[in-house]
């Protein structure tokens, strides 16, 4: 099956244009093309259409390939650009490549056209993938470091609130600090979502039922003069996904669709369907950098008939903090993109100025035999001895915070600043230690290697992993290994106690607080 391709041809000869189109068809493409031969028409074509590639004749009266290339660059667009010519010298060709052209060839050798386009599109797809991956690594790293800092803020404020009487006037100031810390933690959650490495809690979700049950939330989030119309397919629409993340995606798209009406009355359509993606005719996931794997997918469409988007806006809507409204909007659609990528899905957008926008989301349909990889969550274990927790973390403030929090419920804490020191302490106090709280990102001996050596010494010791990175990354790093539990930074006093109580037999924290 031929591959559909959107081609803008900058050419003053109709015959030469037809020759180019014929070569594309011979090369396995189904070209949807437009021809322009002047600056004004090209302006219009660039503003109203997304192009997979531009092919431009080098020599035309008043408007040649270099003029066309300069116009593309002036609009901030990065469509792949190929130059063709009846006679072009080597120096001119080199200059064109330096100016931003992706390839060039002679009109007398049109057999090179389809292979050249194959190469350019493959390189462009790889560039987009690498760009997204690089941004994801940066976002994930920032989130990790930020979560470590927030861990100290949240734990110390939690401790202060736990020790202060309810009638203490200064409580409200600390509560505000704690709330600000939680809001900052939500921001890092968005960063992880943007990177595609969010902390997903995967369950089977029926999209039809999910959209129906969340309709009241969508309606509350948009103006009353904008109506939501739902159309559900009759086929099963189960996917494996994190419900809260999918809710965030649809909510974001619905709110954006409502804003497209600029306060006027309008309608938003949410549709579901089941689509087959087959080899050779794969859904073009331009915004995620590559195509989807063949198979069945659940498609969710969010459609509006509002202002639509021009090409410049469309090319930037997934950039963090980009907005056409006002500053300070957050990650927005960047987080949407990360969530979709993290669920092995894809996004496709159709939009035209004045005619509205259609966002299409594709998620792999759930297979009944799918066996999710889950981190084990054991029940509490009873100990006759006084519980002792070994904390292995390279951050001194975090170690001290954990010590202070566990001290409230009479749990003794041993502290180690790295994996090697932790193993030494564990060996020395092996008969007393009930639980190990192990950070995964430390200099020297890695968290994974430390985890392995601790279990070699005592296979039965429960190890609670902790990290500023997400549970998804932890699961992948320990794929095939037994994991007792995971708590993501930043965690509060109450969260830590809840997790620790799953492993050791200790009085409820409420009893300890009431005894102050």
C-alpha positions as CSV (number, residue, x, y, z in Angstrom):
1,X,0.0,0.0,0.0
2,X,1.3,3.4,-1.0
3,X,2.4,5.9,1.7
4,X,0.4,9.1,1.8
5,X,2.6,12.2,1.7
6,X,1.8,15.9,1.7
7,X,4.0,17.7,-0.8
8,X,4.4,21.4,-1.6
9,X,6.0,21.8,-5.0
10,X,7.6,25.2,-5.8
11,X,7.7,25.0,-9.6
12,X,6.6,27.2,-12.5
13,X,6.2,24.3,-15.0
14,X,3.1,22.2,-14.9
15,X,4.8,19.5,-16.9
16,X,7.8,19.3,-14.6
17,X,5.4,19.1,-11.6
18,X,3.6,16.2,-13.1
19,X,7.0,14.5,-13.7
20,X,7.9,14.9,-10.0
21,X,4.5,13.5,-9.0
22,X,4.9,10.5,-11.3
23,X,8.3,9.7,-9.8
24,X,6.8,9.9,-6.3
25,X,4.1,7.4,-7.3
26,X,6.7,5.1,-8.8
27,X,8.6,5.3,-5.6
28,X,5.7,4.0,-3.5
29,X,4.1,7.3,-2.4
30,X,0.6,8.6,-2.8
31,X,1.3,12.3,-3.1
32,X,-1.2,14.9,-2.0
33,X,0.3,18.0,-3.5
34,X,0.0,21.7,-4.3
35,X,2.0,23.8,-6.8
36,X,3.1,27.4,-6.1
37,X,5.3,29.7,-8.2
38,X,5.3,32.9,-6.3
39,X,5.8,34.3,-2.8
40,X,2.2,35.2,-2.1
41,X,0.9,31.7,-2.9
42,X,3.6,30.1,-0.9
43,X,2.8,32.3,2.1
44,X,-0.8,31.0,1.9
45,X,0.3,27.4,1.4
46,X,2.6,27.5,4.5
47,X,-0.1,29.1,6.7
48,X,-2.9,26.7,5.8
49,X,-1.3,23.3,5.5
50,X,1.1,21.0,7.2
51,X,3.6,19.6,4.7
52,X,5.7,16.5,4.9
53,X,8.2,17.9,2.4
54,X,8.8,20.8,0.1
55,X,10.4,20.3,-3.4
56,X,11.6,23.5,-5.1
57,X,13.0,24.3,-8.5
58,X,16.2,26.2,-8.1
59,X,15.7,28.6,-11.0
60,X,12.4,30.4,-11.5
61,X,11.7,34.0,-12.6
62,X,11.5,36.3,-9.5
63,X,11.0,33.4,-7.0
64,X,13.4,30.4,-6.9
65,X,14.3,27.7,-4.4
66,X,16.5,29.9,-2.2
67,X,13.7,32.5,-1.9
68,X,11.3,29.7,-0.9
69,X,13.8,28.3,1.6
70,X,14.3,31.8,3.2
71,X,10.5,32.2,3.5
72,X,10.2,28.9,5.2
73,X,12.9,29.8,7.7
74,X,11.4,33.2,8.3
75,X,8.2,31.6,9.5
76,X,10.2,29.4,12.0
77,X,9.1,26.2,10.1
78,X,11.3,23.2,9.7
79,X,9.7,21.3,6.8
80,X,12.2,19.0,5.0
81,X,13.3,20.9,1.9
82,X,14.7,19.4,-1.4
83,X,16.0,21.4,-4.3
84,X,15.8,20.2,-7.9
85,X,17.5,21.9,-10.9
86,X,18.1,21.5,-14.6
87,X,21.7,22.8,-14.2
88,X,23.2,23.5,-10.8
89,X,26.9,23.8,-10.0
90,X,28.6,22.2,-7.1
91,X,29.3,25.5,-5.3
92,X,25.7,26.5,-5.6
93,X,24.6,23.1,-4.3
94,X,26.9,23.4,-1.3
95,X,25.6,26.9,-0.5
96,X,22.0,25.6,-0.7
97,X,22.8,22.8,1.8
98,X,24.5,25.3,4.1
99,X,21.4,27.5,3.9
100,X,19.2,24.7,5.2
101,X,18.2,22.5,2.2
102,X,18.2,18.8,3.1
103,X,19.2,17.5,-0.4
104,X,19.4,18.5,-4.1
105,X,19.5,16.7,-7.4
106,X,19.3,17.2,-11.1
107,X,16.0,17.0,-13.0
108,X,17.6,14.6,-15.4
109,X,18.0,12.1,-12.6
110,X,14.5,12.0,-11.1
111,X,15.0,8.3,-10.1
112,X,16.8,9.7,-7.1
113,X,13.7,11.6,-5.9
114,X,11.8,8.9,-4.0
115,X,15.0,7.4,-2.3
116,X,16.1,11.0,-1.4
117,X,12.7,11.6,0.2
118,X,12.8,8.3,2.1
119,X,16.2,9.3,3.5
120,X,15.1,12.9,4.4
121,X,11.9,11.8,6.1
122,X,13.7,9.0,8.0
123,X,16.3,11.5,9.2
124,X,13.7,14.0,10.2
125,X,11.7,11.4,12.1
126,X,14.9,10.4,13.9
127,X,15.7,14.0,14.7
128,X,12.3,14.5,16.2
129,X,12.5,11.4,18.3
130,X,16.0,12.3,19.6
131,X,14.7,15.8,20.4
132,X,11.8,14.5,22.4
133,X,14.1,12.0,24.1
134,X,16.6,14.6,25.0
135,X,14.0,17.0,26.4
136,X,12.5,14.0,28.3
137,X,15.8,13.2,29.9
138,X,16.3,16.8,30.9
139,X,12.8,17.1,32.3
140,X,13.1,13.8,34.2
141,X,16.5,14.9,35.7
142,X,15.1,18.3,36.8
143,X,12.1,16.6,38.4
144,X,14.4,14.1,40.2
145,X,16.6,16.9,41.7
146,X,13.6,19.1,42.5
147,X,11.8,16.2,44.2
148,X,14.9,15.7,46.5
149,X,14.7,19.3,47.6
150,X,10.9,19.1,48.1
151,X,11.4,16.0,50.2
152,X,13.1,18.1,52.9
153,X,10.5,20.8,52.7
154,X,7.5,18.5,52.9
155,X,9.0,16.2,55.6
156,X,10.1,19.0,57.9
157,X,6.7,20.9,57.5
158,X,4.9,17.6,58.2
159,X,6.9,17.0,61.3
160,X,6.2,20.5,62.6
161,X,2.5,20.1,62.0
162,X,2.5,16.7,63.7
163,X,4.1,18.2,66.8
164,X,2.1,21.5,67.0
165,X,-1.2,21.6,68.9
166,X,-4.2,22.3,66.7
167,X,-4.8,25.6,68.5
168,X,-1.3,26.9,67.8
169,X,-1.6,30.2,65.8
170,X,1.6,29.5,63.9
171,X,0.2,26.3,62.3
172,X,-1.4,28.3,59.5
173,X,2.0,29.5,58.3
174,X,3.5,26.0,58.2
175,X,0.4,24.7,56.5
176,X,0.9,27.3,53.7
177,X,4.5,26.1,53.4
178,X,3.3,22.5,53.1
179,X,0.7,23.4,50.6
180,X,3.2,25.3,48.5
181,X,5.5,22.2,48.6
182,X,2.7,20.0,47.4
183,X,1.9,22.4,44.6
184,X,5.6,22.3,43.6
185,X,5.4,18.4,43.7
186,X,2.5,18.6,41.3
187,X,4.7,20.6,38.9
188,X,7.4,17.9,39.0
189,X,4.6,15.4,38.3
190,X,3.9,17.4,35.2
191,X,7.6,17.4,34.2
192,X,7.7,13.6,34.5
193,X,4.5,13.4,32.5
194,X,6.1,15.6,29.8
195,X,9.1,13.4,29.7
196,X,6.9,10.3,29.2
197,X,8.2,8.9,32.5
198,X,5.3,9.7,34.7
199,X,4.3,7.6,37.7
200,X,1.6,5.6,36.0
201,X,-0.8,3.3,37.9
202,X,-1.9,1.1,35.1
203,X,-5.4,-0.4,35.1
204,X,-7.9,-1.6,32.5
205,X,-10.1,1.3,31.4
206,X,-13.2,1.3,29.3
207,X,-12.8,4.6,27.5
208,X,-16.6,4.9,26.7
209,X,-17.5,4.5,30.4
210,X,-14.6,6.6,31.5
211,X,-15.6,9.6,29.4
212,X,-19.2,9.3,30.4
213,X,-18.4,9.1,34.1
214,X,-16.1,12.1,33.9
215,X,-18.5,14.2,31.8
216,X,-19.5,16.3,34.8
217,X,-15.9,17.3,35.4
218,X,-15.4,18.3,31.8
219,X,-18.6,20.4,31.9
220,X,-17.6,22.2,35.1
221,X,-14.3,23.1,33.6
222,X,-15.7,24.9,30.5
223,X,-18.1,27.9,30.0
224,X,-21.8,27.1,30.2
225,X,-22.4,28.3,26.6
226,X,-20.1,25.5,25.3
227,X,-21.8,22.2,24.9
228,X,-20.1,18.7,24.9
229,X,-21.5,16.2,22.5
230,X,-20.4,12.5,23.0
231,X,-20.5,9.8,20.3
232,X,-19.4,6.3,21.4
233,X,-18.6,3.4,19.2
234,X,-20.2,0.0,19.9
235,X,-17.0,-2.0,19.9
236,X,-15.1,-2.6,23.2
237,X,-12.8,0.3,24.0
238,X,-10.6,-1.0,26.8
239,X,-7.0,0.3,27.2
240,X,-4.3,-0.2,29.8
241,X,-3.7,3.2,31.3
242,X,-3.5,5.4,34.3
243,X,-7.0,6.8,34.9
244,X,-5.8,10.1,36.4
245,X,-3.4,10.7,33.5
246,X,-6.0,10.0,30.8
247,X,-8.4,12.3,32.7
248,X,-5.7,15.0,32.6
249,X,-5.3,14.5,28.8
250,X,-8.9,14.7,27.9
251,X,-9.6,17.6,30.4
252,X,-6.7,19.6,28.8
253,X,-8.0,19.1,25.3
254,X,-11.6,19.9,26.2
255,X,-10.5,23.1,27.9
256,X,-8.4,24.1,24.9
257,X,-11.3,23.4,22.6
258,X,-13.6,25.6,24.8
259,X,-11.1,28.4,24.7
260,X,-11.0,28.2,20.9
261,X,-14.5,29.8,20.9
262,X,-13.2,33.0,22.6
263,X,-16.3,33.3,24.9
264,X,-18.8,32.5,22.1
265,X,-21.3,29.7,22.1
266,X,-20.0,26.5,20.6
267,X,-19.9,22.7,20.6
268,X,-17.1,20.2,21.5
269,X,-17.4,16.7,20.1
270,X,-15.8,13.8,21.8
271,X,-15.8,10.6,19.7
272,X,-14.5,7.1,20.3
273,X,-13.7,4.4,17.7
274,X,-11.5,1.4,17.2
275,X,-8.9,1.6,14.4
276,X,-6.7,-0.9,12.7
277,X,-3.1,0.3,12.2
278,X,-1.5,-1.9,9.5
279,X,2.0,-2.1,8.1
280,X,2.6,0.3,5.3
281,X,-0.4,2.5,6.1
282,X,0.4,3.5,9.6
283,X,-1.2,6.5,11.3
284,X,1.1,9.4,10.9
285,X,2.2,10.4,14.5
286,X,3.9,13.5,13.4
287,X,3.8,15.0,16.9
288,X,5.3,12.0,18.6
289,X,8.2,11.6,16.2
290,X,7.4,8.1,14.8
291,X,4.6,5.8,13.6
292,X,2.6,3.5,15.7
293,X,3.2,-0.2,15.7
294,X,0.7,-2.3,13.7
295,X,-2.4,-3.4,15.7
296,X,-5.7,-2.4,17.0
297,X,-6.1,1.0,18.7
298,X,-8.8,2.9,20.6
299,X,-9.1,6.4,19.0
300,X,-10.4,9.4,21.0
301,X,-11.2,12.5,19.0
302,X,-11.8,15.9,20.6
303,X,-13.2,18.3,17.9
304,X,-14.1,22.0,18.0
305,X,-15.2,24.5,15.4
306,X,-13.5,27.5,16.9
307,X,-10.6,29.7,15.7
308,X,-8.3,26.9,14.6
309,X,-4.5,27.3,14.4
310,X,-2.1,28.6,11.9
311,X,1.0,26.6,11.0
312,X,3.3,28.5,13.4
313,X,1.0,27.8,16.4
314,X,0.5,24.2,15.3
315,X,4.3,23.7,15.2
316,X,4.8,24.9,18.8
317,X,1.7,23.9,20.7
318,X,3.6,21.0,22.4
319,X,6.4,23.3,23.6
320,X,6.5,23.7,27.4
321,X,4.9,27.0,28.5
322,X,3.9,28.0,24.9
323,X,0.5,29.7,24.9
324,X,-1.5,32.0,22.7
325,X,-3.4,33.4,25.7
326,X,-1.3,34.6,28.5
327,X,1.9,33.7,30.4
328,X,2.2,31.2,33.2
329,X,0.0,28.5,31.7
330,X,2.3,25.6,32.7
331,X,3.2,22.6,30.7
332,X,-0.3,22.1,29.2
333,X,-0.1,20.2,26.0
334,X,3.5,19.3,26.5
335,X,2.4,17.1,29.4
336,X,-0.4,15.7,27.2
337,X,2.2,14.7,24.7
338,X,4.4,13.1,27.4
339,X,1.4,11.1,28.8
340,X,0.4,9.8,25.4
341,X,4.0,8.8,24.6
342,X,4.3,7.1,28.0
343,X,1.3,5.0,27.2
344,X,2.7,3.9,23.8
345,X,0.1,6.0,22.0
346,X,0.2,8.7,19.5
347,X,-1.4,12.1,18.7
348,X,-2.4,13.6,15.4
349,X,-3.8,17.1,14.9
350,X,-5.8,18.7,12.1
351,X,-6.4,22.4,12.3
352,X,-7.2,25.3,10.0
353,X,-7.5,28.9,10.8
354,X,-11.2,29.8,11.3
355,X,-12.4,26.2,10.9
356,X,-11.5,24.6,14.2
357,X,-9.2,21.8,15.3
358,X,-9.3,18.0,15.7
359,X,-7.1,16.2,18.2
360,X,-6.9,12.5,17.6
361,X,-5.5,10.3,20.4
362,X,-4.5,6.6,19.7
363,X,-4.0,4.1,22.5
364,X,-3.2,0.4,22.1
365,X,-6.4,-1.6,22.7
366,X,-6.2,-3.8,25.9
367,X,-5.6,-7.5,25.4
368,X,-7.4,-9.7,28.0
369,X,-4.1,-11.7,28.5
370,X,-2.0,-8.6,29.3
371,X,0.0,-9.2,32.4
372,X,1.0,-5.9,33.9
373,X,4.4,-5.6,35.6
374,X,3.6,-4.5,39.1
375,X,5.7,-3.7,42.2
376,X,4.9,-6.0,45.0
377,X,3.1,-4.5,48.0
378,X,3.4,-6.9,50.9
379,X,1.3,-6.9,54.0
380,X,2.8,-5.8,57.3
381,X,5.3,-8.2,59.0
382,X,5.2,-8.8,62.7
383,X,8.4,-8.5,64.7
384,X,9.1,-9.3,68.3
385,X,12.0,-6.9,68.5
386,X,12.1,-3.1,68.5
387,X,12.0,-2.1,64.8
388,X,15.1,-0.6,63.3
389,X,15.2,1.0,59.8
390,X,18.4,1.4,57.8
391,X,18.2,4.6,55.7
392,X,20.7,4.6,52.8
393,X,20.6,8.0,51.1
394,X,23.4,10.4,50.0
395,X,21.4,13.5,51.0
396,X,22.1,14.3,54.7
397,X,19.0,16.4,55.1
398,X,16.7,13.6,53.8
399,X,18.4,11.1,56.2
400,X,17.9,13.4,59.1
401,X,14.3,14.1,58.1
402,X,13.5,10.3,57.9
403,X,15.1,9.9,61.3
404,X,13.0,12.6,62.8
405,X,9.8,11.3,61.3
406,X,10.3,7.6,62.3
407,X,11.4,8.7,65.8
408,X,7.8,9.8,66.5
409,X,6.6,6.2,66.2
410,X,9.6,4.9,68.2
411,X,11.4,3.4,65.3
412,X,15.2,3.5,65.5
413,X,17.1,4.7,62.5
414,X,20.6,3.8,61.2
415,X,22.0,6.2,58.6
416,X,24.3,5.5,55.7
417,X,25.4,8.1,53.1
418,X,26.2,5.6,50.3
419,X,25.7,2.0,49.2
420,X,29.0,0.7,50.5
421,X,28.5,2.3,54.0
422,X,24.9,0.9,54.0
423,X,26.2,-2.6,53.3
424,X,28.7,-2.3,56.1
425,X,26.1,-1.1,58.6
426,X,23.6,-3.8,57.4
427,X,26.2,-6.5,58.0
428,X,27.0,-5.2,61.5
429,X,23.4,-4.9,62.6
430,X,21.8,-7.6,60.5
431,X,20.0,-9.2,63.4
432,X,18.4,-5.9,64.4
433,X,17.4,-4.2,61.1
434,X,13.7,-4.7,60.2
435,X,13.6,-2.7,57.0
436,X,15.9,-0.9,54.6
437,X,14.9,2.4,53.0
438,X,17.1,2.6,49.9
439,X,17.6,5.6,47.6
440,X,18.4,4.6,44.0
441,X,20.5,7.6,42.8
442,X,23.7,7.8,44.8
443,X,27.3,8.3,43.8
444,X,29.6,5.2,44.0
445,X,27.7,1.9,44.4
446,X,24.4,2.2,42.5
447,X,21.0,1.6,44.1
448,X,20.5,-1.5,42.0
449,X,23.9,-3.0,43.0
450,X,23.3,-2.1,46.7
451,X,19.9,-3.8,46.5
452,X,21.4,-6.9,45.0
453,X,24.1,-7.2,47.7
454,X,21.7,-6.6,50.6
455,X,19.6,-9.5,49.3
456,X,22.6,-11.7,48.9
457,X,23.4,-11.1,52.6
458,X,19.8,-11.6,53.7
459,X,17.2,-12.6,51.0
460,X,14.3,-12.0,53.4
461,X,15.1,-8.4,54.4
462,X,12.3,-6.1,53.0
463,X,13.8,-3.2,51.0
464,X,11.6,-0.1,50.4
465,X,13.0,1.7,47.3
466,X,12.8,5.5,47.1
467,X,13.7,8.0,44.3
468,X,12.9,11.3,42.8
469,X,12.4,9.4,39.6
470,X,9.1,7.7,38.8
471,X,7.8,4.3,39.5
472,X,7.9,3.5,35.8
473,X,11.7,3.9,35.6
474,X,12.2,2.0,38.8
475,X,10.1,-0.9,37.5
476,X,12.1,-1.0,34.3
477,X,15.5,-0.9,36.1
478,X,14.4,-3.8,38.3
479,X,12.6,-5.8,35.6
480,X,12.7,-9.4,36.6
481,X,13.7,-8.7,40.2
482,X,11.6,-8.9,43.3
483,X,10.7,-5.4,44.5
484,X,9.2,-5.1,48.0
485,X,7.9,-1.6,47.7
486,X,8.5,1.9,46.2
487,X,7.8,5.4,47.6
488,X,8.4,8.3,45.3
489,X,10.0,11.5,46.6
490,X,8.7,13.9,47.8
491,X,6.6,12.0,50.4
492,X,5.0,13.4,53.5
493,X,5.3,12.2,57.1
494,X,1.9,10.4,56.8
495,X,3.0,8.7,53.5
496,X,6.3,7.4,55.0
497,X,4.6,6.0,58.1
498,X,1.9,4.3,56.0
499,X,4.6,2.6,53.9
500,X,6.8,1.7,56.8
501,X,3.9,0.2,58.7
502,X,3.4,-2.3,55.8
503,X,6.7,-3.9,56.7
504,X,7.0,-3.6,60.5
505,X,4.6,-4.1,63.4
506,X,4.3,-0.8,65.1
507,X,1.5,1.2,66.8
508,X,-0.5,3.5,64.6
509,X,1.0,6.9,64.1
510,X,-2.2,8.6,65.4
511,X,-1.6,7.0,68.8
512,X,1.9,8.4,69.0
513,X,0.8,11.9,68.0
514,X,-2.0,12.0,70.6
515,X,0.6,11.1,73.3
516,X,2.5,14.4,72.7
